[in-house]
Amino acid sequence: MSLNTSPAAAAARDKKAAANDIFEKCRTFTRPADLQHAGLYMYFETFGDREGCEPGEVRLGGSKVLMFGSNDYLDLITDPRVKEAAGQAIRKYGSGCSGSRLLNGTLDLHVKVEAELAAFVRKESAIIFGTGFQANYAALSALTEKGDVMLCDHNLHASLVEGALRSSARVMRFRHNDLDHFERCLNNCGPDDKVLVVSEGVFSMEGDLADLRGLVTLAKPAGARIYVDEAHGLGVLGPTGAGAAEQLGTLDEVDLVMGTFSKALASVGGFVAGPRAVIDYLKHTARPFVFSASLPAASVAAAGAALEIIKQEPERRVGLLKIAAQLRQELRNQGFSVLDGETAIVPVVIRDEIDLCRLSKALLAEGIYINPVLKPAAAQNLLRISCTAAHTEAHIARLVSTLMKVVEELGIER
Ligand SMILES: Cc1ncc(COP(=O)(O)O)c(C=O)c1O
């Protein structure tokens, strides 16, 4: 076969090759660059070390900024006890495990912290994963099979959604926290269907609590099992800090409790706790667990140390919830539209997307970092303020006055 080497033929070939190139969509993906040009890009801010930073502050570029966007709810990431536990674990075990838990990657430390986590959420057994995302994805996809039904709240985190999509169960989504709709979905299941109900304890964007009492009351008589993601409740809510299910008096009735290490536990990793038979099943069948290297000792030890502090220092969560309630009230007093809630997450509704981006940028210029959450990540555009135990009344006062000033300057509707 002879190739037509004329310039026109070569150009046509190049054009066709470009159009058929799997990378073409990447070259035409200009949304981040467009936002950068408009001065509205708010992602991948690069933080530096925390040397010399006061509690509540982080370093961004050359300056220190007040952090109202972190999920380090109990201010434990820089706690000397947590850092020392991580350092000591590296010295004793080395920097990684180089293998799957199933084969050569299980340390005595994994086993110890799993037992502590299980006891903390009053379950028989627990399994640690590499991240919270992995925990949800692995557990939902491994636990359910063809013919089963998964009943999911509409506002679930992406890790739960992906786990549900990966599973071959029939997935039904009930309207967010809508018990009537939940009941109708439950009644639509066949008498022999095996049902898993999935909810977050604290919803990650809006910060509202699931109606776990309602879910338990309807689901349990129907024989359904309940899985609760406590990413944002663990360490923060409940008489002992065990999460939203404990706060709502349903901890013993929910079957599986998932938690992440990346928030109140000041590390990285995730876990699922529940009946021993279920956890043993996951340990042998959850593919992201079986076919992935185990969590390094430093991360496990840091989470273990944070867990000890959670048990011993309830004043951290009490102070955190008090400061969050105070912020919620002061923002409302100034006419801001703040979503209802009783958690560390204080979301302010900013209707217009561009206004929200401008606002976040302007706040940062004033030395305050807050995450903007754009639809469809939440049902409304939100300035998602997240409080931590490091925040003081002075921080709250600075945040509220800066917010008022910036909103005024930018002409943004409250
Ligand atoms: C509700 C919820 N579940 C799971 C995760 C995933 O946790 P991780 O970031 O530790 O992987 C998150 C993270 O933001 C979350 O908000």
The ligand as a Gaussian input file, in Angstrom:
#p B3LYP/6-31G(d) Opt

LIG

0 1
 C      -19.055000      11.432000      53.766000
 C      -17.687000      11.054000      53.304000
 N      -17.404000       9.758000      53.144000
 C      -16.196000       9.362000      52.724000
 C      -15.196000      10.266000      52.438000
 C      -13.871000       9.786000      51.931000
 O      -12.914000       9.857000      52.946000
 P      -11.362000      10.022000      52.635000
 O      -11.141000      11.432000      52.184000
 O      -10.739000       9.733000      53.939000
 O      -11.010000       9.050000      51.577000
 C      -15.441000      11.624000      52.603000
 C      -14.381000      12.599000      52.308000
 O      -14.507000      13.752000      52.194000
 C      -16.723000      12.042000      53.039000
 O      -17.012000      13.332000      53.197000

